[in-house]
Amino acid sequence: MIYVTHRLDEVIEIADRVCVMRDGRYVAGGNTADYSLRDLVQMIVGEAMADDQREPLPENRPPVLQLNNVVVGDIGPVSFNLQPGEMLALAGLRGAGQEEIGRLLFGLRHADEGEIRFREQGYTASSPQQAMACGVSLVAGDRTGESLVMSMSVRENLFINPVASGHKLLSRYSRRAEIGASWWKVQLFDVRPKDVNIDISALSGGNQQKVVMARWMHLGAPLLILEDPTAGVDVGARAEIYHLLNKSLEEGVAVLVISNDFEEIAHICNRALVFNRGKVVGELKNQQVSFANLLELASASAGETLETRLESEVGHV
C-alpha cells in the first residue's frame, strides 16, 4: 500500500517506510522508525527555504477585528485580534478548519458560540450582502467556480455584483460608466490584455485573479479576506498581487489570509494561527512564521501546542 499525505504524524504512526519528495524529486527515504517528525520536516524544507518576514507591527493600535472563543460546528474555539495594516494567516492543511472562519466572517456560516467584534462593534453577518455592507470583502479560493463567470467579459465580471462595486443591490449602472470604471481598474491592477470587452476565459490564471482582486480591493473595505490568493498564478502575477496587497496594507486595510500554502504565508504574513483538525494549535509571530514551523504545527499529533514544539528549538539556540 502506498500512502500519500502531508500529515507527517500519520506517516510516523502507520507507515513502515517513508519516501520524501521535494519539487518533484526524491530527497530521502528509509525505515520510518529511523526518522522523527522534525527530521521529515527538515527534509521537506531543505536548505532553499529562506523566509522574508515583515517587520513587527506596533501592538497598541485598536484592532479592526476581534474573535473571542468563536466556535463554528466542530471548528474552534478560535480567538484572535487583527490590526489595521496587518496581514494575519489562518494556516493549516486542507480541511483543517481555517476555511470556516473566513466564510463565517463573510456571512456564509453561523457561529455556534463566541463573540465577534468588527471596528469596535458587535458583528454578525447573516449574508454576504450584509458583510459587504459592513466593510468585509472576500476573495474566494475557487476562482472559476465562485468568483468568475467564464462566459462573460472582463467588464461584466468586474460589475457582476453591484454591492462589490460600491452600489446598492438593485441599482442601475450605465454601460458607459461601467466601461470607464472597468478601464480604470484594468489599468490600476495591470490586467493583460487591457481589453475590458474580452471574455474572461481568454485571460491567464494570474490575470483572472487580478480581475477578482480589482473587483474587491478598490472599495477600500477595512477587512479583506483572501482564500489561497495566488493559487494557480505564475511567479510574475504573484509578485504583482503582493505589490497590490502591500499598498492596501499601507492604507490601513486589515488582511486575513486563509491558506495551506506555507511558503507564501511565511513570505507575506506578520502572524499566523495554525489549525490542525479543527483546533488552533499555535500562534506564530514575526521570525517564528517559517515554512518549517507552519508545517510542523499543521501536521503534528493532536494535543501538541506551539510551546511544546518550540521548546526543543530554544534549547538548541
DRENTOR-41315 format. One record per residue (C-alpha): residue number from 0; x, y, z; residue in one letter. Coordinates in nm, 2 decimals, padded with zeros to 4 digits. Example, Ala and Ser with C-alpha at 12.3 -4.5 7.8 and 13.67 -1.06 7.14 Angstrom:
BEGIN
0 / 01.23 / -00.45 / 00.78 / A
1 / 01.37 / -00.11 / 00.71 / S
This chain:
BEGIN
0 / 00.00 / 00.00 / 00.00 / M
1 / 00.12 / 00.35 / -00.09 / I
2 / 00.00 / 00.63 / 00.13 / Y
3 / 00.05 / 00.99 / 00.00 / V
4 / 00.00 / 01.26 / 00.26 / T
5 / 00.12 / 01.58 / 00.43 / H
6 / 00.02 / 01.46 / 00.77 / R
7 / 00.36 / 01.36 / 00.90 / L
8 / 00.24 / 01.23 / 01.23 / D
9 / 00.03 / 00.98 / 01.05 / E
10 / 00.33 / 00.88 / 00.84 / V
11 / 00.52 / 00.80 / 01.16 / I
12 / 00.23 / 00.62 / 01.32 / E
13 / 00.12 / 00.39 / 01.03 / I
14 / 00.40 / 00.36 / 00.77 / A
15 / 00.68 / 00.11 / 00.77 / D
16 / 00.89 / 00.30 / 00.52 / R
17 / 00.89 / 00.66 / 00.41 / V
18 / 00.99 / 00.84 / 00.09 / C
19 / 01.03 / 01.23 / 00.09 / V
20 / 00.98 / 01.42 / -00.23 / M
21 / 01.06 / 01.79 / -00.29 / R
22 / 01.00 / 01.98 / -00.61 / D
23 / 00.91 / 01.65 / -00.79 / G
24 / 01.24 / 01.48 / -00.69 / R
25 / 01.33 / 01.21 / -00.45 / Y
26 / 01.51 / 01.36 / -00.14 / V
27 / 01.55 / 01.08 / 00.11 / A
28 / 01.38 / 00.77 / 00.25 / G
29 / 01.41 / 00.46 / 00.46 / G
30 / 01.26 / 00.29 / 00.76 / N
31 / 01.01 / 00.52 / 00.93 / T
32 / 01.14 / 00.43 / 01.27 / A
33 / 01.47 / 00.60 / 01.18 / D
34 / 01.31 / 00.94 / 01.14 / Y
35 / 01.14 / 01.19 / 01.38 / S
36 / 00.88 / 01.44 / 01.28 / L
37 / 01.14 / 01.72 / 01.28 / R
38 / 01.37 / 01.50 / 01.05 / D
39 / 01.09 / 01.47 / 00.80 / L
40 / 01.01 / 01.85 / 00.81 / V
41 / 01.38 / 01.93 / 00.76 / Q
42 / 01.40 / 01.70 / 00.46 / M
43 / 01.08 / 01.85 / 00.31 / I
44 / 01.20 / 02.21 / 00.37 / V
45 / 01.56 / 02.16 / 00.25 / G
46 / 01.81 / 02.45 / 00.25 / E
47 / 01.64 / 02.66 / -00.02 / A
48 / 01.37 / 02.79 / 00.20 / M
49 / 01.45 / 03.15 / 00.31 / A
50 / 01.16 / 03.33 / 00.48 / D
51 / 01.13 / 03.71 / 00.44 / D
52 / 00.92 / 03.81 / 00.73 / Q
53 / 00.76 / 04.15 / 00.77 / R
54 / 00.87 / 04.40 / 01.03 / E
55 / 00.68 / 04.36 / 01.36 / P
56 / 00.38 / 04.59 / 01.39 / L
57 / 00.31 / 04.82 / 01.69 / P
58 / 00.07 / 04.64 / 01.92 / E
59 / -00.11 / 04.94 / 02.07 / N
60 / -00.35 / 05.01 / 01.79 / R
61 / -00.72 / 04.93 / 01.82 / P
62 / -00.80 / 04.61 / 01.64 / P
63 / -01.02 / 04.61 / 01.33 / V
64 / -01.14 / 04.25 / 01.41 / L
65 / -01.17 / 04.06 / 01.73 / Q
66 / -01.28 / 03.70 / 01.78 / L
67 / -01.33 / 03.56 / 02.13 / N
68 / -01.38 / 03.19 / 02.17 / N
69 / -01.57 / 03.15 / 01.84 / V
70 / -01.70 / 02.80 / 01.75 / V
71 / -01.83 / 02.70 / 01.41 / V
72 / -01.96 / 02.35 / 01.41 / G
73 / -01.66 / 02.13 / 01.50 / D
74 / -01.41 / 02.42 / 01.45 / I
75 / -01.28 / 02.61 / 01.74 / G
76 / -01.27 / 02.78 / 01.98 / P
77 / -01.09 / 03.05 / 01.79 / V
78 / -00.97 / 03.38 / 01.94 / S
79 / -00.76 / 03.65 / 01.78 / F
80 / -00.72 / 04.02 / 01.71 / N
81 / -00.64 / 04.17 / 01.37 / L
82 / -00.49 / 04.52 / 01.35 / Q
83 / -00.51 / 04.77 / 01.06 / P
84 / -00.22 / 04.73 / 00.82 / G
85 / -00.16 / 04.37 / 00.94 / E
86 / -00.17 / 04.05 / 00.74 / M
87 / -00.27 / 03.75 / 00.95 / L
88 / -00.28 / 03.40 / 00.82 / A
89 / -00.52 / 03.13 / 00.93 / L
90 / -00.30 / 02.84 / 00.82 / A
91 / -00.34 / 02.46 / 00.80 / G
92 / -00.35 / 02.16 / 00.58 / L
93 / -00.66 / 02.15 / 00.36 / R
94 / -00.97 / 02.07 / 00.56 / G
95 / -00.81 / 02.16 / 00.89 / A
96 / -01.09 / 02.42 / 00.96 / G
97 / -00.94 / 02.75 / 00.88 / Q
98 / -01.17 / 02.80 / 00.58 / E
99 / -01.48 / 02.81 / 00.80 / E
100 / -01.36 / 03.12 / 00.98 / I
101 / -01.34 / 03.33 / 00.67 / G
102 / -01.67 / 03.20 / 00.55 / R
103 / -01.82 / 03.29 / 00.89 / L
104 / -01.70 / 03.65 / 00.87 / L
105 / -01.85 / 03.68 / 00.52 / F
106 / -02.19 / 03.57 / 00.62 / G
107 / -02.17 / 03.22 / 00.47 / L
108 / -02.16 / 03.03 / 00.81 / R
109 / -02.31 / 03.09 / 01.15 / H
110 / -02.12 / 03.09 / 01.48 / A
111 / -02.25 / 02.84 / 01.74 / D
112 / -02.06 / 03.01 / 02.03 / E
113 / -01.84 / 03.31 / 02.10 / G
114 / -01.82 / 03.68 / 02.02 / E
115 / -01.71 / 03.88 / 01.71 / I
116 / -01.63 / 04.25 / 01.72 / R
117 / -01.56 / 04.44 / 01.40 / F
118 / -01.45 / 04.80 / 01.42 / R
119 / -01.52 / 04.80 / 01.80 / E
120 / -01.88 / 04.70 / 01.74 / Q
121 / -02.06 / 04.37 / 01.78 / G
122 / -02.07 / 04.19 / 01.45 / Y
123 / -02.29 / 03.92 / 01.30 / T
124 / -02.33 / 03.88 / 00.92 / A
125 / -02.62 / 03.67 / 00.81 / S
126 / -02.54 / 03.70 / 00.44 / S
127 / -02.26 / 03.81 / 00.21 / P
128 / -02.46 / 04.13 / 00.13 / Q
129 / -02.47 / 04.22 / 00.49 / Q
130 / -02.09 / 04.15 / 00.53 / A
131 / -02.01 / 04.37 / 00.23 / M
132 / -02.23 / 04.65 / 00.36 / A
133 / -02.03 / 04.64 / 00.68 / C
134 / -01.70 / 04.66 / 00.51 / G
135 / -01.59 / 04.30 / 00.47 / V
136 / -01.46 / 04.17 / 00.14 / S
137 / -01.39 / 03.81 / 00.04 / L
138 / -01.17 / 03.68 / -00.25 / V
139 / -01.28 / 03.32 / -00.27 / A
140 / -01.03 / 03.05 / -00.33 / G
141 / -01.23 / 02.88 / -00.62 / D
142 / -01.17 / 03.15 / -00.88 / R
143 / -01.36 / 02.99 / -01.17 / T
144 / -01.63 / 02.83 / -00.95 / G
145 / -01.72 / 03.11 / -00.71 / E
146 / -01.57 / 03.44 / -00.83 / S
147 / -01.59 / 03.45 / -01.21 / L
148 / -01.84 / 03.37 / -01.48 / V
149 / -01.62 / 03.24 / -01.76 / M
150 / -01.86 / 03.31 / -02.04 / S
151 / -01.88 / 03.68 / -01.95 / M
152 / -01.64 / 03.96 / -02.03 / S
153 / -01.38 / 04.13 / -01.81 / V
154 / -01.62 / 04.43 / -01.77 / R
155 / -01.92 / 04.21 / -01.68 / E
156 / -01.72 / 04.02 / -01.42 / N
157 / -01.59 / 04.34 / -01.26 / L
158 / -01.95 / 04.45 / -01.22 / F
159 / -02.13 / 04.12 / -01.17 / I
160 / -02.20 / 04.22 / -00.80 / N
161 / -02.33 / 04.57 / -00.76 / P
162 / -02.26 / 04.57 / -00.38 / V
163 / -01.90 / 04.48 / -00.46 / A
164 / -01.89 / 04.78 / -00.69 / S
165 / -02.00 / 05.02 / -00.43 / G
166 / -02.37 / 05.04 / -00.53 / H
167 / -02.69 / 04.93 / -00.39 / K
168 / -02.81 / 04.58 / -00.47 / L
169 / -03.08 / 04.69 / -00.73 / L
170 / -02.91 / 05.00 / -00.86 / S
171 / -02.85 / 05.06 / -01.23 / R
172 / -02.51 / 05.14 / -01.36 / Y
173 / -02.48 / 05.27 / -01.72 / S
174 / -02.28 / 05.08 / -01.97 / R
175 / -02.07 / 05.39 / -02.04 / R
176 / -01.99 / 05.43 / -01.67 / A
177 / -01.91 / 05.05 / -01.64 / E
178 / -01.66 / 05.08 / -01.94 / I
179 / -01.49 / 05.38 / -01.79 / G
180 / -01.46 / 05.23 / -01.44 / A
181 / -01.35 / 04.89 / -01.59 / S
182 / -01.08 / 05.06 / -01.79 / W
183 / -00.95 / 05.24 / -01.48 / W
184 / -00.94 / 04.91 / -01.28 / K
185 / -00.77 / 04.72 / -01.56 / V
186 / -00.50 / 04.99 / -01.57 / Q
187 / -00.46 / 05.01 / -01.19 / L
188 / -00.43 / 04.64 / -01.15 / F
189 / -00.23 / 04.59 / -01.47 / D
190 / -00.47 / 04.33 / -01.61 / V
191 / -00.35 / 04.20 / -01.95 / R
192 / -00.46 / 04.23 / -02.22 / P
193 / -00.61 / 04.57 / -02.15 / K
194 / -00.94 / 04.49 / -02.32 / D
195 / -01.24 / 04.51 / -02.09 / V
196 / -01.47 / 04.35 / -02.35 / N
197 / -01.27 / 04.03 / -02.40 / I
198 / -01.41 / 03.71 / -02.24 / D
199 / -01.25 / 03.64 / -01.90 / I
200 / -01.17 / 03.29 / -02.02 / S
201 / -00.92 / 03.43 / -02.26 / A
202 / -00.70 / 03.56 / -01.98 / L
203 / -00.43 / 03.37 / -01.80 / S
204 / -00.50 / 03.25 / -01.44 / G
205 / -00.29 / 03.53 / -01.30 / G
206 / -00.48 / 03.80 / -01.49 / N
207 / -00.81 / 03.64 / -01.40 / Q
208 / -00.71 / 03.66 / -01.03 / Q
209 / -00.62 / 04.03 / -01.08 / K
210 / -00.97 / 04.09 / -01.21 / V
211 / -01.12 / 03.93 / -00.90 / V
212 / -00.88 / 04.14 / -00.68 / M
213 / -00.97 / 04.45 / -00.87 / A
214 / -01.34 / 04.39 / -00.80 / R
215 / -01.29 / 04.40 / -00.43 / W
216 / -00.97 / 04.59 / -00.34 / M
217 / -01.07 / 04.93 / -00.49 / H
218 / -01.35 / 04.96 / -00.24 / L
219 / -01.11 / 05.02 / 00.05 / G
220 / -01.30 / 04.79 / 00.28 / A
221 / -01.13 / 04.78 / 00.62 / P
222 / -01.12 / 04.40 / 00.62 / L
223 / -01.01 / 04.19 / 00.32 / L
224 / -01.03 / 03.81 / 00.34 / I
225 / -00.82 / 03.62 / 00.09 / L
226 / -00.86 / 03.24 / 00.03 / E
227 / -00.55 / 03.10 / -00.14 / D
228 / -00.48 / 03.44 / -00.30 / P
229 / -00.22 / 03.32 / -00.56 / T
230 / -00.33 / 02.96 / -00.62 / A
231 / -00.27 / 02.87 / -00.99 / G
232 / -00.09 / 03.20 / -01.05 / V
233 / 00.25 / 03.23 / -01.22 / D
234 / 00.55 / 03.39 / -01.04 / V
235 / 00.52 / 03.73 / -01.22 / G
236 / 00.15 / 03.77 / -01.14 / A
237 / 00.21 / 03.66 / -00.79 / R
238 / 00.46 / 03.94 / -00.74 / A
239 / 00.22 / 04.19 / -00.88 / E
240 / -00.06 / 04.07 / -00.64 / I
241 / 00.18 / 04.10 / -00.35 / Y
242 / 00.26 / 04.46 / -00.46 / H
243 / -00.12 / 04.54 / -00.46 / L
244 / -00.16 / 04.39 / -00.12 / L
245 / 00.13 / 04.59 / 00.02 / N
246 / -00.04 / 04.91 / -00.10 / K
247 / -00.36 / 04.81 / 00.08 / S
248 / -00.17 / 04.74 / 00.40 / L
249 / 00.00 / 05.08 / 00.38 / E
250 / -00.35 / 05.23 / 00.36 / E
251 / -00.45 / 05.06 / 00.68 / G
252 / -00.65 / 04.76 / 00.54 / V
253 / -00.65 / 04.45 / 00.76 / A
254 / -00.59 / 04.14 / 00.56 / V
255 / -00.68 / 03.79 / 00.66 / L
256 / -00.51 / 03.52 / 00.45 / V
257 / -00.67 / 03.17 / 00.46 / I
258 / -00.43 / 02.92 / 00.31 / S
259 / -00.24 / 02.60 / 00.31 / N
260 / 00.05 / 02.75 / 00.11 / D
261 / 00.30 / 02.77 / 00.40 / F
262 / 00.58 / 02.91 / 00.18 / E
263 / 00.36 / 03.20 / 00.08 / E
264 / 00.24 / 03.26 / 00.44 / I
265 / 00.60 / 03.27 / 00.56 / A
266 / 00.68 / 03.52 / 00.29 / H
267 / 00.40 / 03.77 / 00.33 / I
268 / 00.23 / 03.74 / 00.68 / C
269 / 00.31 / 03.92 / 01.01 / N
270 / 00.14 / 03.64 / 01.21 / R
271 / -00.01 / 03.30 / 01.17 / A
272 / -00.27 / 03.10 / 01.36 / L
273 / -00.21 / 02.73 / 01.28 / V
274 / -00.51 / 02.50 / 01.26 / F
275 / -00.49 / 02.12 / 01.30 / N
276 / -00.80 / 01.90 / 01.29 / R
277 / -01.03 / 02.19 / 01.37 / G
278 / -00.83 / 02.34 / 01.66 / K
279 / -00.59 / 02.63 / 01.68 / V
280 / -00.26 / 02.46 / 01.79 / V
281 / -00.03 / 02.76 / 01.79 / G
282 / 00.03 / 03.12 / 01.70 / E
283 / 00.35 / 03.22 / 01.52 / L
284 / 00.48 / 03.58 / 01.52 / K
285 / 00.74 / 03.76 / 01.31 / N
286 / 01.05 / 03.53 / 01.27 / Q
287 / 00.86 / 03.23 / 01.40 / Q
288 / 00.65 / 03.24 / 01.09 / V
289 / 00.86 / 03.00 / 00.89 / S
290 / 00.77 / 02.72 / 00.65 / F
291 / 00.92 / 02.46 / 00.89 / A
292 / 00.72 / 02.58 / 01.19 / N
293 / 00.40 / 02.61 / 01.00 / L
294 / 00.43 / 02.26 / 00.85 / L
295 / 00.54 / 02.10 / 01.18 / E
296 / 00.24 / 02.25 / 01.37 / L
297 / -00.01 / 02.17 / 01.10 / A
298 / 00.10 / 01.81 / 01.08 / S
299 / 00.17 / 01.74 / 01.45 / A
300 / -00.02 / 01.50 / 01.66 / S
301 / -00.34 / 01.62 / 01.83 / A
302 / -00.28 / 01.80 / 02.16 / G
303 / 00.06 / 01.95 / 02.08 / E
304 / 00.10 / 02.32 / 02.11 / T
305 / 00.33 / 02.59 / 01.99 / L
306 / 00.52 / 02.59 / 02.32 / E
307 / 00.59 / 02.22 / 02.31 / T
308 / 00.70 / 02.24 / 01.95 / R
309 / 00.94 / 02.53 / 02.01 / L
310 / 01.09 / 02.42 / 02.34 / E
311 / 01.34 / 02.20 / 02.17 / S
312 / 01.43 / 02.48 / 01.93 / E
313 / 01.50 / 02.72 / 02.22 / V
314 / 01.73 / 02.46 / 02.38 / G
315 / 01.94 / 02.44 / 02.06 / H
316 / 01.99 / 02.82 / 02.01 / V
